[in-house]
Amino acid sequence: MTFEVLHSDPGSGARAGRILTEHSEILTPVFMPVGTAGSVKGIHQHELEQDLNVPVILGNTYHLYLRPGVDIIQRAGGLHRFMNWNRSILTDSGGYQVFSLASNRKLKEEGAWFSSHIDGSPHLFTPGNVVDIQRKIGADIIMAFDECTPWPCEFEYARDSLERTHLWLDKGWQRFHSTDPVYGYEQAFFPIVQGSIYPELRIHSAEKVAGLGAEGNAIGGLSVGEPAEEMYAMLEVVNSILPEDKPRYLMGVGTPVNILEAISRGVDMFDCVMPTRNGRNGMLFTREGIINIKNRKWIDDFSPVDSDGTSIVDKQYSRSYLRHLIISGEILGAQIASLHNLAFYTWLVREAFNRIRQGNFSPWKENLIKKLNTRL
């Protein structure tokens, strides 16, 4: 994997860049749709490629490990072939999912024991076998196994958790460099900065991560309930340390406003379930603000969902029709809403790329943010 910064915004820390993997070119900033179990909910692969031109999606190690299982994926020739996806894939290590099972897991120095949410069977994730699993899944970018601390989180717990995460990082880094890719193309390994909302812990973790010289770096443990200003403050602390010549991935973030604020602080990569999850529930993101399509005010509004009217959805369906489908519980409604929101998110980061390149990202961002939180 290679990365280069193509342009920098003179008024902020925003950068426009390019990642190259053996499967695709990824212009950054980039939003990665979440394909947890080898599927972006409600969206066909050809829609992702042809309609949205998505260069990279995210899969989840925890879910794919439990179902269909790594053996099935390997026999299929890797996740790319299994799901018929020809572009890049990033896999989360499963750490967030394991640690969200607080009542069904036990943390040990060697890793985390957990019970499957499917059948209750016991499993152990270690920093080494998580690398092995992601090798077999075949993602272009794989993540270190870490602990995602909750919020709020006492300093002592965050400190102890960070020590464990760094111990696991060393073991995962060693395993990655002592093993080979399974399918003949190279994979990149991203370590993850943790430390909750404590600057001294974040500084310590960012220095540890930066010192590895990995091909990219991730920032975890944010957007877990803390105030947005706390998240932005931690990004400023961390990105002042992480190398500028490597991509920075903010995990699990977020709202359109979160994404723009993070871009302005030097973040390059994002993922979040919000576009599809909120879309299925009738929340639509537009350039003018947020629409709850279930409201009666849209019952006879035959205009496009977004005022721009240029996305794949806007060219075909009206607000009135989409409201009818969502209210009626039609599956097509959830699909269209999800597709619309993904189209909006991909437009947002591509427009950010263009604005950074043109040198006017900061004023564009400030004007757009005023609208994005508006409830229409």
C-alpha positions, 0 to 999 in steps of 0.5 A: 500500500502507498499513500501520498498527500496531493494537496493541503488546505491553507486554512486548516489541517485538511489534506487531499491524498491518494492511497493505492492498494493492489485492488483500487485507487482510494482518493482521500478523504474517503468514507468507507461503507460498512459491510459488516458481514460481507454485505453493505445492508440493502446495497448491491455490490454493483451499486457500490461500484457503478452508481456510487464509485466506492473504492473501499468498504469495511468488513468485520473480523468478529462477524465474519469469523463467527459466520460464515467462518474463516474456512468458508471464506478461504475456500472461496478464495478470500472475501473479495471473491466470496462477495464478488467485490473487486475493490479494496477492503479494510477489516476491523479487528473485531475488538469493538464487538468483543468489548461491547459484549461486556457481560460475555467476555474475559480479558486476559494478557493473552487476549479476550475470551468471549461468547458468541452472540449467535450460539453462546460458544466460547472463543478466544481472540489473541493479537496473533490469531486476529492477524491470522484470521484477517490474513485469511479473510484477505482484506487489503488493510487489516487492523491491530487487536485493541481494547475500545474503552467505554465512555465515561471511563476512569483514568486508571481503567483507561491507563491499564487498558492502554497498557494491554492494547500496547502489549497486544499491538507488539504481539500483533505487529510481530505476527504480521511481520512473521506471516505472509499474505494468503492470496498473493497480494500485499496487506497493510497493518494499521495500529490503533491509538487509544487512551479515552479522552485523556491527553497524556494517554493519547500522546503516549499511545500516538508516540507508540503507534507512530514509532512503529512506522506502519503504512497507516495509523488508526484512531479508536475509542472516540465517538463512543458517547463523549461530547463532540468537542472532546473528540475534536480535542483528542484528534488535535492531540493525536494528529500533531504526533502521527506522521503526516506521510501516512493515512489517518483513519478515524474509526466509527465516525460519524455524522456529516459534521463530525466528518468535516470537523475531523477532515479539518484536523487532518483525518483521511479515512472514515467508516460508520453505519449511520448512513444505512442504519439511519436510512432504514429508519427514515432519516435522510441526509441532504445538503440543506439538512436532515429529513425525517421522511416519515413526517406528514409534510412530505406526503405530497412533496414530489421533489427530489430527496436532496435539492441538488437532484443529481444523485442516483436516487434523486434522479429516480424517486421523490420524497413523497414516494420514498415516504410512502415506501418507508411508512408502508414498511416496504423493503425497497424504501429501506434500500432507496434511503440507504442508497441515498445516504451513502450517495450523500456521504460519498459526495461529501468526502469527494467535495471535500477533496475538491475543495482542498485541492482548490484551496477553499475547503475551510469557508466551504466547510463552515458554510455547509456545517450551518446547514447540515444539522438543520432539521427540515 
